[in-house]
Amino acid sequence: MRLWFVPMLIVMTGPLRADPACEAVETLGRLATSVMAADIGGAERELRRIKSDGVMWDLSGHPLAIHRRDIGASLSLATRAVETARMRGRAGAAAVLSTEDARATTGRLATLVARHACGPVVTSGARGDVRMGALAGISLSRIAGVGAGVMGACTVLMLAAHVIGVRRGRNRRRVPRHAVDLPARLRSGTAETGTRLIDISRHGAKLRLGPEFEPAGLKGVTIVLGDRRIGATVQWRDRHHVGVQFLKSLPDEVVTPILTMSET
């Protein structure tokens, strides 16, 4: 039996569920606070909450998403501090975090998070702190009416998304992903780097590359594989891998020689 009503129940019973982008912003804020305080345990907890290959995906459409370089630098710094603490103790981690570059990196993240926070803004006045929420000045009845309308629209959209997702899932199952291991080049704007093609399907691929190479946002990239050039867009990125979606699906007569190259 298809549980098509589950999305509707989720919307109706959980209207206060946090937005993924806001959750990501809050987690980044706690991470910045922990790093600035040299709280290695706190930094490690927040890093476990952050899916490094999906944090930028969670921030899609959020103003903070354009600062992926600063976010990536902060995540790398926190990861390096945690790894140093495991090998050399907290003193070694504190030395990593006390450098001028480290303080500047963490300061930028803290500033960005404060600027783009999803929650209420706190300002200081003569009578003390005044908390100004996004709903200030709006009557409860209007909030309830807007909420009901949003819930109804979300229900319809989620049901439609469920149907589309089922169809896409079927299509994906018909197009398997093949594991390979091939040298390639990845171009993004004027930058280019060597990489390894890890897996491929007709619709996309996964590549391994160094953390120093930063694709230009979600703009187009080009995979150079032998004498073949394949246009794609970046869908996600972590420290060592990048996932891309091809601009045009590859026909079987293109994929098959690539698999043959991997076998030889």
C-alpha positions in Angstrom: 0.0 0.0 0.0 1.3 3.4 -0.9 1.6 5.7 2.1 0.7 8.8 0.2 -0.9 10.4 3.2 2.3 10.4 5.3 3.6 13.8 3.9 0.2 15.3 4.8 0.4 14.0 8.3 3.9 15.3 8.7 2.9 18.8 7.6 -0.3 18.8 9.8 1.4 17.4 13.0 4.8 19.2 12.7 4.2 22.8 11.5 7.0 24.0 13.7 9.6 21.6 12.3 12.9 23.5 11.6 13.9 24.4 8.1 17.0 22.5 6.9 18.8 25.7 6.0 18.1 27.2 9.4 19.3 24.0 11.2 22.5 24.2 9.2 22.9 27.9 10.1 22.4 27.2 13.8 24.8 24.3 13.7 27.4 26.4 12.0 26.9 29.1 14.6 27.4 26.7 17.5 30.5 25.3 15.7 32.0 28.8 15.4 31.3 29.5 19.1 33.0 26.2 20.1 36.0 26.9 17.9 36.5 30.4 19.2 36.3 29.1 22.8 38.8 26.2 21.9 36.0 23.8 23.0 37.2 20.8 21.1 34.4 18.5 22.4 31.8 21.0 21.4 33.3 21.4 17.9 33.4 17.6 17.5 29.8 17.3 18.4 28.7 20.0 15.9 30.9 18.4 13.2 29.0 15.2 13.7 25.8 17.0 13.1 27.0 18.6 9.9 26.9 16.4 6.8 29.9 18.0 5.0 28.7 16.6 1.7 25.2 18.1 2.2 25.5 21.3 4.2 25.6 23.4 1.0 22.7 21.5 -0.3 20.7 22.3 2.9 21.7 26.0 2.4 20.4 26.1 -1.2 18.4 29.3 -1.6 19.7 30.7 1.7 21.8 33.9 1.6 24.6 32.1 3.4 25.0 29.7 0.5 27.1 32.2 -1.5 29.8 32.1 1.2 30.7 28.4 0.6 34.4 29.1 0.5 34.3 30.7 4.0 32.1 27.8 5.3 34.4 25.2 3.8 37.5 26.9 5.3 35.8 26.9 8.8 34.8 23.2 8.5 38.3 22.3 7.5 39.8 24.3 10.4 37.5 22.7 12.9 38.2 19.2 11.5 41.9 19.8 11.7 41.7 21.0 15.3 39.7 17.9 16.3 42.1 15.6 14.5 45.1 17.4 16.1 43.5 17.0 19.6 43.3 13.2 19.1 47.0 13.0 18.1 48.6 15.7 20.2 46.1 16.6 22.9 44.1 19.8 23.5 47.3 21.8 23.7 48.1 21.0 20.1 44.5 21.8 19.0 44.7 25.1 20.9 47.8 26.0 19.0 46.1 25.3 15.7 43.2 27.6 16.7 45.3 30.4 18.1 46.9 31.4 14.8 45.9 34.7 13.2 44.5 32.9 10.1 42.4 30.6 12.3 40.9 33.4 14.3 40.1 35.3 11.1 38.5 32.2 9.5 36.3 31.6 12.6 35.5 35.3 12.9 34.2 35.4 9.4 31.9 32.4 9.9 30.6 33.9 13.2 29.9 37.2 11.5 28.2 35.5 8.5 26.0 33.4 10.8 25.0 36.4 12.9 24.1 38.3 9.7 22.0 35.6 8.2 20.5 33.9 11.2 17.0 32.6 10.8 15.8 33.3 14.3 14.8 36.6 16.0 17.1 39.5 16.0 18.2 40.9 19.4 19.0 44.6 19.7 20.1 46.6 22.7 18.3 49.7 23.8 18.1 52.1 26.7 15.5 49.9 28.4 17.4 46.7 27.9 17.4 44.0 25.3 14.5 44.0 22.9 13.7 40.9 21.0 12.1 41.6 17.6 10.7 38.5 16.0 9.7 38.1 12.4 6.0 38.0 13.4 6.0 41.2 15.5 2.8 43.3 14.9 0.9 40.5 13.2 -2.3 39.4 14.9 -2.7 35.8 16.0 -5.8 35.3 13.9 -3.9 36.4 10.8 -1.0 34.1 11.7 -3.5 31.2 12.1 -5.1 31.9 8.7 -1.8 32.2 6.9 -0.6 29.0 8.6 -3.7 27.1 7.5 -3.2 28.3 4.0 0.4 27.4 3.9 -0.3 24.0 5.4 -2.8 23.3 2.7 -0.5 24.4 -0.1 2.4 22.3 1.4 0.2 19.3 1.5 -0.7 19.6 -2.1 3.0 20.2 -3.1 4.3 17.3 -1.0 1.8 14.9 -2.5 2.9 16.1 -6.0 6.5 15.8 -4.9 5.9 12.3 -3.7 4.4 11.2 -7.1 7.3 12.9 -8.9 9.8 11.3 -6.6 8.4 7.8 -7.1 8.6 8.3 -10.9 12.2 9.6 -10.6 13.1 6.8 -8.3 11.9 4.3 -10.9 13.9 6.0 -13.6 17.0 6.0 -11.4 16.6 2.3 -10.7 16.5 1.7 -14.5 19.8 3.6 -14.8 22.5 1.9 -12.7 25.6 3.6 -11.3 28.9 1.9 -12.3 32.0 2.0 -10.1 35.1 3.0 -12.1 38.6 4.3 -11.3 39.9 6.6 -14.1 42.1 9.6 -14.2 40.3 12.8 -15.4 40.5 16.6 -15.3 37.9 18.9 -13.9 37.6 22.4 -15.2 35.6 25.2 -13.4 35.9 28.6 -15.0 39.6 29.3 -15.5 40.6 26.7 -12.9 41.5 23.1 -13.7 42.7 20.2 -11.5 43.5 16.5 -11.8 40.9 14.1 -10.4 39.7 10.5 -10.3 36.4 9.4 -11.7 34.9 7.1 -9.0 31.6 6.1 -10.4 29.4 7.1 -13.4 25.8 6.7 -14.7 24.1 8.1 -17.7 23.0 11.1 -15.6 25.9 11.9 -13.4 29.2 11.0 -11.7 31.3 11.1 -8.6 34.9 12.3 -8.6 37.7 12.5 -6.0 39.7 15.7 -5.8 41.7 17.6 -3.3 40.1 20.1 -0.9 42.2 23.0 -2.3 40.1 23.0 -5.5 36.8 24.8 -5.2 34.3 24.5 -8.1 32.7 27.9 -8.8 29.5 27.5 -6.8 26.9 25.4 -8.7 27.9 26.8 -12.1 28.9 24.6 -15.0 32.0 22.4 -14.9 33.6 20.3 -17.5 35.0 16.8 -17.0 37.9 16.0 -19.4 38.1 12.2 -19.8 40.6 11.3 -22.5 39.5 13.1 -25.6 36.0 13.5 -24.3 34.5 16.7 -22.8 31.4 16.3 -20.6 29.5 19.3 -19.3 28.0 19.1 -15.9 26.8 21.0 -12.8 28.0 20.5 -9.2 25.3 19.0 -6.9 27.3 18.5 -3.8 30.9 18.8 -2.5 32.8 17.5 0.6 36.5 17.6 1.5 37.5 14.8 -1.0 34.7 14.3 -3.4 32.3 16.1 -5.7 29.0 14.9 -7.2 27.9 16.2 -10.6 24.9 16.0 -12.8 25.5 15.9 -16.6 24.0 18.7 -18.6 22.8 16.0 -21.1 22.3 12.4 -20.3 25.0 10.2 -21.8 23.8 7.5 -24.3 24.9 3.9 -23.6 27.3 4.1 -26.5 29.3 6.7 -24.6 29.1 5.1 -21.1 30.1 1.6 -22.3 33.6 2.7 -23.6 34.2 4.5 -20.3 33.5 1.3 -18.4 35.8 -0.6 -20.8 38.6 1.9 -20.1 38.2 1.2 -16.4 38.4 -2.6 -16.9 41.6 -2.3 -18.9 
